[in-house]
Amino acid sequence: MNLSLDIPREEALARASEIVTLAWTSFDQARETEPPIDDNLRELLAAALPEAPTSALEVLEDARRGLDESIAQTRPRYFAFVASSGLPMGVIGDLLASCFDANLAVWAAAATEIEDQAVRWVAELLGFPAGAGAFTSGGTISNMTALAAARERAIPGSRRRGLGGVSATLYCSDEAHYSIERAAEILGLGSENVRSLPIDGDRRLPPEAVAEAIRSDRAAGRIPVAVVATAGTTLTGAVDPIDALADVCEEEGVWLHVDGAYGLPAATAPSTAHLFVGLDRADSVTLDAHKWLFLPKACGVLLVRRREDLFHAFSHEESYIPHERTSAHMVDITLEYSRPFRALKLWLAFRAHGAQAFRDAVEDNVRQARLLHDLVVARDGLEPLCGPPPLSIVPFRHLGGADLNEHNGALVRTLQDDGRVWVAPATIDGKIGLRPCFVNFRTTDDDVRVLVDVAAELGAR
């Protein structure tokens, strides 16, 4: 028994390529419904561990069916959460990276140089003066990595000695991503020491409240570790006032981290760039290229102003890490040891399309969000849950039923069962509604109109 296939590798690859080509063609058009999981596939998925081999072509066909009967975020009418849209060049990048399987934990010759260049290109795209950066699995790990560096700078030696009874605090809005609390828990700061401050009328973190909280904590003997500005909240797309928060952090000597996992690409779009003034003053920023730069998961990016901050937080001296070719390895500034070549797909995409194509696609999604807001305002029986969208999230609800929250919660399930559009619910100021988000280069204005029409149709039933 060996690990050879029952067919030539070229034949297996050709069939896999056919499946991808069919999928890409399918993604170009919206489906009228989502197919159910068929009985044959359910039977297969209940099977025990296979001891004997199965034909490679049969296995690939089963995979095709399973993928086709899954919820695909790449489709143009998938509006839930903050989705990936599977840019084809990124898919090819994943194929190549998996094939060559370089480990980016240590020096990997040209692969290391490509990652370094991709980091520089992201920094250039955003206008951020990065001294270093790394590709991660996504915003949660990127945020935790940045906050680990902030903790070490605020409390030198804490990575080795622990906090030793020190009470340390983080500051963010009460609509910041949960990954900030999770990072506080994992880093030993404690989620109870995250100051989730009330948002202002524009759903942003008020700088004056941050300054007051920092002063109050210092007076009580606590150590401020970092302020987290959210550049595009997951709930509504609000962008915290980065420049004013940078003023506070500069005055107080506190690390400023910008969590832009969702929204930071909008810093490159002409109509929204003004929301990100002050980004170049941050100590660290995060961006998920698998969100609004359209690449397949996973492709998070962390940028820091000073490489030494990451080095002080993560470096180790180990006999099994070779240093004869370079004194600097990515393992010394990141959480991971075995690091896949995530940068390749972004590097390929920038080269194949050029930066301007990404700016244009982001701008187009922003325009589609404004179109949806206008259509909702104009349609009887629908109402937006917020004002005009700052970025590309447009929460709204249907005005029907005695209990609007119960009605709209049921409407989301009805929409998902119907399958023409895919949305998720959100609760904003106690009101349950639909929360479409536009981050797909395949989405058209007609898809936006279909979303409104279907929501109005099914809501009125």
LINHU-V181859 format. One record per pair of residues at least 4 apart in sequence whose C-alpha atoms are under 8 Angstrom apart, sorted by sequence separation. I is the first residue (numbers start at 1). J is the second residue. If there is no record, write none. Layout:
BEGIN
i=I j=J
i=I j=J
END
This chain:
BEGIN
i=5 j=9
i=7 j=11
i=8 j=12
i=9 j=13
i=10 j=14
i=11 j=15
i=12 j=16
i=13 j=17
i=14 j=18
i=15 j=19
i=16 j=20
i=17 j=21
i=18 j=22
i=19 j=23
i=20 j=24
i=21 j=25
i=22 j=26
i=23 j=27
i=24 j=28
i=25 j=29
i=26 j=30
i=37 j=41
i=38 j=42
i=39 j=43
i=40 j=44
i=41 j=45
i=42 j=46
i=43 j=47
i=54 j=58
i=55 j=59
i=56 j=60
i=57 j=61
i=58 j=62
i=59 j=63
i=60 j=64
i=61 j=65
i=62 j=66
i=63 j=67
i=64 j=68
i=65 j=69
i=66 j=70
i=68 j=72
i=74 j=78
i=79 j=83
i=86 j=90
i=87 j=91
i=88 j=92
i=89 j=93
i=90 j=94
i=91 j=95
i=92 j=96
i=93 j=97
i=94 j=98
i=95 j=99
i=96 j=100
i=97 j=101
i=104 j=108
i=108 j=112
i=109 j=113
i=110 j=114
i=111 j=115
i=112 j=116
i=113 j=117
i=114 j=118
i=115 j=119
i=116 j=120
i=117 j=121
i=118 j=122
i=119 j=123
i=120 j=124
i=121 j=125
i=122 j=126
i=123 j=127
i=124 j=128
i=137 j=141
i=138 j=142
i=139 j=143
i=140 j=144
i=141 j=145
i=142 j=146
i=143 j=147
i=144 j=148
i=145 j=149
i=146 j=150
i=147 j=151
i=148 j=152
i=149 j=153
i=150 j=154
i=151 j=155
i=152 j=156
i=157 j=161
i=158 j=162
i=163 j=167
i=172 j=176
i=176 j=180
i=178 j=182
i=179 j=183
i=180 j=184
i=181 j=185
i=182 j=186
i=183 j=187
i=184 j=188
i=185 j=189
i=186 j=190
i=189 j=193
i=190 j=194
i=199 j=203
i=200 j=204
i=205 j=209
i=206 j=210
i=207 j=211
i=208 j=212
i=209 j=213
i=210 j=214
i=211 j=215
i=212 j=216
i=213 j=217
i=214 j=218
i=215 j=219
i=216 j=220
i=217 j=221
i=218 j=222
i=232 j=236
i=233 j=237
i=241 j=245
i=242 j=246
i=243 j=247
i=244 j=248
i=245 j=249
i=246 j=250
i=247 j=251
i=248 j=252
i=249 j=253
i=250 j=254
i=260 j=264
i=263 j=267
i=265 j=269
i=268 j=272
i=269 j=273
i=272 j=276
i=273 j=277
i=278 j=282
i=288 j=292
i=289 j=293
i=290 j=294
i=291 j=295
i=295 j=299
i=306 j=310
i=307 j=311
i=308 j=312
i=309 j=313
i=310 j=314
i=311 j=315
i=317 j=321
i=323 j=327
i=328 j=332
i=329 j=333
i=330 j=334
i=331 j=335
i=342 j=346
i=343 j=347
i=344 j=348
i=345 j=349
i=346 j=350
i=347 j=351
i=348 j=352
i=349 j=353
i=350 j=354
i=353 j=357
i=354 j=358
i=355 j=359
i=356 j=360
i=357 j=361
i=358 j=362
i=359 j=363
i=360 j=364
i=361 j=365
i=362 j=366
i=363 j=367
i=364 j=368
i=365 j=369
i=366 j=370
i=367 j=371
i=368 j=372
i=369 j=373
i=370 j=374
i=371 j=375
i=372 j=376
i=373 j=377
i=374 j=378
i=375 j=379
i=379 j=383
i=389 j=393
i=400 j=404
i=403 j=407
i=404 j=408
i=405 j=409
i=406 j=410
i=407 j=411
i=408 j=412
i=409 j=413
i=410 j=414
i=411 j=415
i=412 j=416
i=413 j=417
i=414 j=418
i=415 j=419
i=416 j=420
i=427 j=431
i=428 j=432
i=443 j=447
i=444 j=448
i=445 j=449
i=446 j=450
i=447 j=451
i=448 j=452
i=449 j=453
i=450 j=454
i=451 j=455
i=452 j=456
i=453 j=457
i=454 j=458
i=455 j=459
i=456 j=460
i=457 j=461
i=7 j=12
i=37 j=42
i=54 j=59
i=73 j=78
i=78 j=83
i=86 j=91
i=97 j=102
i=103 j=108
i=107 j=112
i=123 j=128
i=124 j=129
i=136 j=141
i=137 j=142
i=151 j=156
i=152 j=157
i=157 j=162
i=158 j=163
i=184 j=189
i=185 j=190
i=199 j=204
i=200 j=205
i=205 j=210
i=217 j=222
i=218 j=223
i=232 j=237
i=233 j=238
i=249 j=254
i=260 j=265
i=267 j=272
i=268 j=273
i=288 j=293
i=289 j=294
i=290 j=295
i=304 j=309
i=310 j=315
i=323 j=328
i=331 j=336
i=349 j=354
i=350 j=355
i=353 j=358
i=377 j=382
i=389 j=394
i=399 j=404
i=402 j=407
i=415 j=420
i=416 j=421
i=427 j=432
i=428 j=433
i=438 j=443
i=443 j=448
i=72 j=78
i=102 j=108
i=123 j=129
i=136 j=142
i=152 j=158
i=158 j=164
i=184 j=190
i=185 j=191
i=199 j=205
i=200 j=206
i=217 j=223
i=218 j=224
i=231 j=237
i=232 j=238
i=233 j=239
i=249 j=255
i=266 j=272
i=267 j=273
i=289 j=295
i=290 j=296
i=304 j=310
i=331 j=337
i=376 j=382
i=377 j=383
i=388 j=394
i=398 j=404
i=401 j=407
i=415 j=421
i=416 j=422
i=426 j=432
i=427 j=433
i=104 j=111
i=123 j=130
i=151 j=158
i=152 j=159
i=184 j=191
i=198 j=205
i=199 j=206
i=217 j=224
i=231 j=238
i=232 j=239
i=249 j=256
i=266 j=273
i=267 j=274
i=290 j=297
i=376 j=383
i=377 j=384
i=400 j=407
i=415 j=422
i=416 j=423
i=425 j=432
i=426 j=433
i=104 j=112
i=155 j=163
i=197 j=205
i=198 j=206
i=230 j=238
i=231 j=239
i=232 j=240
i=267 j=275
i=290 j=298
i=376 j=384
i=386 j=394
i=415 j=423
i=425 j=433
i=426 j=434
i=74 j=83
i=102 j=111
i=181 j=190
i=182 j=191
i=184 j=193
i=230 j=239
i=231 j=240
i=267 j=276
i=290 j=299
i=385 j=394
i=386 j=395
i=398 j=407
i=425 j=434
i=426 j=435
i=73 j=83
i=74 j=84
i=75 j=85
i=120 j=130
i=181 j=191
i=184 j=194
i=214 j=224
i=229 j=239
i=230 j=240
i=246 j=256
i=289 j=299
i=290 j=300
i=384 j=394
i=385 j=395
i=386 j=396
i=398 j=408
i=424 j=434
i=425 j=435
i=73 j=84
i=74 j=85
i=229 j=240
i=245 j=256
i=288 j=299
i=289 j=300
i=373 j=384
i=384 j=395
i=385 j=396
i=397 j=408
i=412 j=423
i=423 j=434
i=424 j=435
i=73 j=85
i=74 j=86
i=197 j=209
i=229 j=241
i=288 j=300
i=289 j=301
i=384 j=396
i=385 j=397
i=412 j=424
i=423 j=435
i=424 j=436
i=119 j=132
i=181 j=194
i=197 j=210
i=229 j=242
i=287 j=300
i=288 j=301
i=383 j=396
i=384 j=397
i=412 j=425
i=423 j=436
i=119 j=133
i=170 j=184
i=286 j=300
i=287 j=301
i=382 j=396
i=383 j=397
i=119 j=134
i=286 j=301
i=287 j=302
i=373 j=388
i=382 j=397
i=383 j=398
i=119 j=135
i=229 j=245
i=242 j=258
i=286 j=302
i=315 j=331
i=316 j=332
i=373 j=389
i=382 j=398
i=383 j=399
i=409 j=425
i=116 j=133
i=210 j=227
i=285 j=302
i=286 j=303
i=314 j=331
i=315 j=332
i=381 j=398
i=382 j=399
i=195 j=213
i=227 j=245
i=284 j=302
i=285 j=303
i=314 j=332
i=315 j=333
i=370 j=388
i=381 j=399
i=115 j=134
i=284 j=303
i=285 j=304
i=314 j=333
i=370 j=389
i=381 j=400
i=115 j=135
i=169 j=189
i=176 j=196
i=284 j=304
i=313 j=333
i=314 j=334
i=369 j=389
i=376 j=396
i=41 j=62
i=168 j=189
i=175 j=196
i=258 j=279
i=283 j=304
i=284 j=305
i=311 j=332
i=314 j=335
i=373 j=394
i=167 j=189
i=172 j=194
i=173 j=195
i=174 j=196
i=227 j=249
i=264 j=286
i=265 j=287
i=283 j=305
i=310 j=332
i=311 j=333
i=369 j=391
i=370 j=392
i=372 j=394
i=412 j=434
i=170 j=193
i=171 j=194
i=172 j=195
i=173 j=196
i=174 j=197
i=264 j=287
i=282 j=305
i=283 j=306
i=310 j=333
i=369 j=392
i=409 j=432
i=41 j=65
i=169 j=193
i=170 j=194
i=171 j=195
i=172 j=196
i=173 j=197
i=174 j=198
i=175 j=199
i=205 j=229
i=239 j=263
i=258 j=282
i=263 j=287
i=310 j=334
i=368 j=392
i=369 j=393
i=408 j=432
i=409 j=433
i=41 j=66
i=163 j=188
i=168 j=193
i=169 j=194
i=170 j=195
i=171 j=196
i=172 j=197
i=173 j=198
i=174 j=199
i=257 j=282
i=260 j=285
i=261 j=286
i=262 j=287
i=366 j=391
i=367 j=392
i=369 j=394
i=408 j=433
i=162 j=188
i=163 j=189
i=167 j=193
i=169 j=195
i=171 j=197
i=173 j=199
i=237 j=263
i=256 j=282
i=257 j=283
i=258 j=284
i=259 j=285
i=260 j=286
i=261 j=287
i=262 j=288
i=307 j=333
i=366 j=392
i=405 j=431
i=406 j=432
i=408 j=434
i=227 j=254
i=229 j=256
i=231 j=258
i=255 j=282
i=256 j=283
i=257 j=284
i=258 j=285
i=259 j=286
i=260 j=287
i=261 j=288
i=265 j=292
i=365 j=392
i=404 j=431
i=405 j=432
i=175 j=203
i=226 j=254
i=227 j=255
i=228 j=256
i=229 j=257
i=230 j=258
i=231 j=259
i=232 j=260
i=234 j=262
i=255 j=283
i=256 j=284
i=257 j=285
i=258 j=286
i=259 j=287
i=260 j=288
i=261 j=289
i=265 j=293
i=404 j=432
i=405 j=433
i=37 j=66
i=225 j=254
i=226 j=255
i=227 j=256
i=228 j=257
i=229 j=258
i=230 j=259
i=231 j=260
i=232 j=261
i=233 j=262
i=262 j=291
i=263 j=292
i=421 j=450
i=224 j=254
i=225 j=255
i=226 j=256
i=227 j=257
i=228 j=258
i=229 j=259
i=230 j=260
i=231 j=261
i=232 j=262
i=233 j=263
i=261 j=291
i=262 j=292
i=421 j=451
i=173 j=204
i=226 j=257
i=228 j=259
i=231 j=262
i=232 j=263
i=395 j=426
i=37 j=69
i=173 j=205
i=231 j=263
i=232 j=264
i=246 j=278
i=35 j=68
i=36 j=69
i=172 j=205
i=231 j=264
i=243 j=276
i=421 j=454
i=35 j=69
i=204 j=238
i=206 j=240
i=207 j=241
i=241 j=275
i=242 j=276
i=243 j=277
i=244 j=278
i=420 j=454
i=34 j=69
i=144 j=179
i=203 j=238
i=204 j=239
i=205 j=240
i=206 j=241
i=210 j=245
i=241 j=276
i=242 j=277
i=243 j=278
i=246 j=281
i=397 j=432
i=398 j=433
i=143 j=179
i=144 j=180
i=147 j=183
i=202 j=238
i=204 j=240
i=205 j=241
i=239 j=275
i=242 j=278
i=243 j=279
i=246 j=282
i=397 j=433
i=34 j=71
i=143 j=180
i=204 j=241
i=207 j=244
i=211 j=248
i=239 j=276
i=242 j=279
i=396 j=433
i=397 j=434
i=207 j=245
i=210 j=248
i=214 j=252
i=243 j=281
i=395 j=433
i=396 j=434
i=140 j=179
i=144 j=183
i=148 j=187
i=171 j=210
i=261 j=300
i=395 j=434
i=396 j=435
i=415 j=454
i=139 j=179
i=140 j=180
i=143 j=183
i=144 j=184
i=395 j=435
i=415 j=455
i=207 j=248
i=211 j=252
i=394 j=435
i=395 j=436
i=15 j=57
i=393 j=435
i=394 j=436
i=140 j=183
i=144 j=187
i=299 j=342
i=385 j=428
i=393 j=436
i=394 j=437
i=415 j=458
i=12 j=56
i=16 j=60
i=298 j=342
i=299 j=343
i=393 j=437
i=411 j=455
i=414 j=458
i=12 j=57
i=15 j=60
i=19 j=64
i=30 j=75
i=231 j=276
i=392 j=437
i=393 j=438
i=29 j=75
i=30 j=76
i=385 j=431
i=392 j=438
i=27 j=74
i=28 j=75
i=29 j=76
i=30 j=77
i=392 j=439
i=411 j=458
i=27 j=75
i=28 j=76
i=169 j=217
i=385 j=433
i=411 j=459
i=6 j=55
i=7 j=56
i=27 j=76
i=5 j=55
i=6 j=56
i=295 j=345
i=5 j=56
i=295 j=346
i=408 j=459
i=169 j=222
i=177 j=230
i=167 j=221
i=168 j=222
i=169 j=223
i=170 j=224
i=176 j=230
i=167 j=222
i=168 j=223
i=169 j=224
i=170 j=225
i=171 j=226
i=172 j=227
i=166 j=222
i=167 j=223
i=168 j=224
i=169 j=225
i=170 j=226
i=171 j=227
i=172 j=228
i=173 j=229
i=177 j=233
i=166 j=223
i=168 j=225
i=169 j=226
i=170 j=227
i=171 j=228
i=172 j=229
i=173 j=230
i=176 j=233
i=177 j=234
i=289 j=346
i=398 j=455
i=170 j=228
i=172 j=230
i=175 j=233
i=176 j=234
i=398 j=456
i=175 j=234
i=400 j=459
i=175 j=235
i=400 j=460
i=398 j=459
i=24 j=88
i=293 j=358
i=369 j=437
i=154 j=223
i=293 j=362
i=369 j=438
i=154 j=224
i=155 j=225
i=292 j=362
i=368 j=438
i=154 j=225
i=366 j=438
i=365 j=438
i=151 j=225
i=365 j=439
i=371 j=445
i=375 j=449
i=382 j=456
i=150 j=225
i=151 j=226
i=365 j=440
i=381 j=456
i=150 j=226
i=365 j=441
i=368 j=444
i=372 j=448
i=376 j=452
i=362 j=439
i=368 j=445
i=371 j=448
i=372 j=449
i=375 j=452
i=147 j=225
i=147 j=226
i=362 j=441
i=361 j=441
i=368 j=448
i=372 j=452
i=269 j=359
i=268 j=359
i=269 j=360
i=271 j=363
i=266 j=359
i=269 j=362
i=270 j=363
i=265 j=359
i=269 j=363
i=266 j=362
i=265 j=362
i=266 j=363
i=154 j=254
i=150 j=255
i=147 j=257
i=146 j=257
i=143 j=259
i=272 j=390
i=272 j=391
i=139 j=259
i=139 j=261
i=138 j=261
i=266 j=391
i=263 j=391
i=126 j=264
i=146 j=284
i=126 j=265
i=146 j=285
i=126 j=267
i=126 j=268
i=125 j=268
i=143 j=286
i=142 j=286
i=294 j=439
i=294 j=440
i=139 j=286
i=292 j=439
i=294 j=441
i=139 j=287
i=291 j=439
i=292 j=440
i=138 j=287
i=139 j=288
i=138 j=288
i=236 j=386
i=128 j=279
i=129 j=280
i=239 j=390
i=82 j=234
i=127 j=279
i=128 j=280
i=237 j=389
i=238 j=390
i=81 j=234
i=127 j=280
i=236 j=389
i=237 j=390
i=238 j=391
i=159 j=313
i=237 j=391
i=237 j=392
i=146 j=302
i=153 j=309
i=237 j=393
i=152 j=309
i=236 j=393
i=142 j=300
i=146 j=304
i=235 j=393
i=236 j=394
i=142 j=301
i=143 j=302
i=150 j=309
i=232 j=391
i=236 j=395
i=137 j=297
i=138 j=298
i=142 j=302
i=149 j=309
i=152 j=312
i=137 j=298
i=138 j=299
i=139 j=300
i=149 j=310
i=152 j=313
i=136 j=298
i=137 j=299
i=138 j=300
i=139 j=301
i=136 j=299
i=137 j=300
i=138 j=301
i=149 j=312
i=135 j=299
i=136 j=300
i=146 j=310
i=149 j=313
i=135 j=300
i=136 j=301
i=145 j=310
i=148 j=313
i=135 j=301
i=136 j=302
i=134 j=301
i=135 j=302
i=133 j=301
i=134 j=302
i=133 j=302
i=134 j=303
i=133 j=303
i=132 j=303
i=133 j=304
i=131 j=303
i=132 j=304
i=130 j=303
i=131 j=304
i=132 j=305
i=130 j=304
i=131 j=305
i=132 j=306
i=133 j=307
i=130 j=305
i=131 j=306
i=132 j=307
i=129 j=305
i=130 j=306
i=131 j=307
i=82 j=262
i=123 j=303
i=119 j=301
i=119 j=303
i=145 j=334
i=145 j=335
i=235 j=426
i=235 j=428
i=134 j=330
i=134 j=334
i=235 j=435
i=86 j=290
i=91 j=295
i=85 j=290
i=90 j=295
i=91 j=296
i=84 j=290
i=85 j=291
i=90 j=296
i=136 j=342
i=83 j=290
i=84 j=291
i=87 j=294
i=135 j=342
i=83 j=291
i=84 j=292
i=86 j=294
i=87 j=295
i=135 j=343
i=82 j=291
i=85 j=294
i=86 j=295
i=87 j=296
i=84 j=294
i=85 j=295
i=86 j=296
i=84 j=295
i=85 j=296
i=86 j=297
i=84 j=296
i=84 j=297
i=106 j=321
i=106 j=322
i=107 j=325
i=107 j=326
i=107 j=329
i=106 j=329
i=107 j=330
i=105 j=329
i=106 j=330
i=105 j=330
i=106 j=331
i=118 j=343
i=104 j=330
i=105 j=331
i=115 j=341
i=118 j=344
i=115 j=343
i=118 j=346
i=114 j=343
i=115 j=344
i=118 j=347
i=111 j=341
i=114 j=344
i=117 j=347
i=125 j=355
i=105 j=336
i=105 j=337
i=115 j=347
i=105 j=338
i=114 j=347
i=104 j=338
i=105 j=339
i=103 j=338
i=104 j=339
i=103 j=339
i=104 j=340
i=103 j=340
i=104 j=341
i=102 j=340
i=103 j=341
i=101 j=340
i=102 j=341
i=101 j=341
i=98 j=340
i=97 j=340
i=98 j=341
i=97 j=341
i=97 j=342
i=97 j=344
i=94 j=342
i=94 j=344
i=93 j=344
i=94 j=345
i=93 j=345
i=92 j=345
i=93 j=346
i=91 j=345
i=90 j=345
i=93 j=348
i=89 j=345
i=90 j=346
i=90 j=348
i=89 j=348
i=90 j=349
i=89 j=349
i=89 j=352
i=79 j=421
i=80 j=422
i=81 j=423
i=77 j=420
i=78 j=421
i=79 j=422
i=80 j=423
i=81 j=424
i=77 j=421
i=78 j=422
i=79 j=423
i=80 j=424
i=77 j=422
i=78 j=423
i=79 j=424
i=81 j=435
i=85 j=439
i=80 j=435
i=81 j=436
i=82 j=437
i=84 j=439
i=85 j=440
i=79 j=435
i=80 j=436
i=81 j=437
i=82 j=438
i=83 j=439
i=84 j=440
i=85 j=441
i=79 j=436
i=80 j=437
i=82 j=439
i=83 j=440
i=85 j=442
i=79 j=437
i=79 j=438
i=76 j=440
i=76 j=441
i=74 j=440
i=76 j=442
i=77 j=443
i=75 j=442
i=76 j=443
i=75 j=443
i=76 j=444
i=77 j=447
i=76 j=447
i=77 j=448
i=77 j=451
i=34 j=418
i=33 j=418
i=34 j=419
i=33 j=419
i=34 j=420
i=32 j=419
i=33 j=420
i=31 j=419
i=32 j=420
i=31 j=420
i=30 j=420
i=28 j=442
i=27 j=442
END
